[in-house]
Amino acid sequence: MVDLSIAAGITSKMDPTDYVGFTFFVGCMAMMAASAFFFLSLNQFDKKWRTSVLVSGLITFIAAVHYYYMRDYWAEQGESPTFFRYVDWILTVPLMCVEFFLILKVAGAKQNLLWKLIFFSVIMLVTGYLGETIYSDQASFWGLISGAAYFYIVYEIWLGSAKKLAVAAGGDVLKAHKVLCWFVLVGWAIYPIGYMMGTPGWYSDFMPEGNIDVVYNIADAINKIGFGLVIYTLAVKKSDSAA
Ligand SMILES: *C/C=C(C)/C=C/C=C(C)/C=C/C1=C(C)CCCC1(C)C
């Protein structure tokens, strides 16, 4: 039998009490709006800063497209769209590393800093994916490896060579770097909490019951749009002072 709702282009049924579905829907809208905002603002910046804002827009745009699919997947299957989730992250988290690198380039950041950050973020995400899917009975083991990679990233930007470059750059770049560091330390820490709420492990006894997707959706909105706004603010300041 032909599914008429699909033939007629009607979206899958939304249950008014489905708050998880609601966060997917709002997440999709927020990412789309943020992308439009970043893309349409591009002309006002100096060439040097345009790339950074463009990358901010790409991050929220890639997320918007994934949220479009995840929203549908959740509505139709009633389960976590883990695959789409991690495809989104494996594209957007390295782009967030690119953002760090781009603002530190003025202070002479070398490409090996970029590759180091990307390498550890990929380790963090691949091991997290294994723990949520294929080896979900050993979720705490894979979560630990993922967490170690996460802490390395935190170390590198807070205390390592990225920090030194930010200090060398000083001024607005140093300020923006600081804010991004806080996003990674606090905003990114929401993800492992969601992971622990959604997987079994030694933490199950004290972790509150909750929906992993709601936690991830809130974290994505904070981090992806927040990161972009920090970059946007820096670009505005830099372009004004040059004019
Ligand atoms: C836009 C998406 C972002 C910023 C995603 C970030 C994801 C993380 C920081 C995930 C971290 C995880 C751990 C540190 C341990 C448990 C497994 C993960 C993958 C949820």
The ligand as a Gaussian input file, in Angstrom:
#p B3LYP/6-31G(d) Opt

LIG

0 1
 C       28.273000      20.605000      17.665000
 C       28.631000      19.457000      18.353000
 C       29.522000      19.395000      19.394000
 C       30.233000      20.576000      19.929000
 C       29.714000      18.089000      19.977000
 C       30.534000      17.808000      20.979000
 C       30.593000      16.502000      21.510000
 C       31.303000      16.107000      22.608000
 C       32.196000      17.059000      23.348000
 C       31.180000      14.741000      23.030000
 C       31.859000      14.172000      24.032000
 C       31.748000      12.805000      24.564000
 C       32.516000      12.521000      25.694000
 C       33.500000      13.511000      26.252000
 C       32.443000      11.211000      26.423000
 C       31.221000      10.420000      26.056000
 C       31.001000      10.377000      24.587000
 C       30.806000      11.758000      23.954000
 C       31.098000      11.559000      22.476000
 C       29.342000      12.163000      24.145000

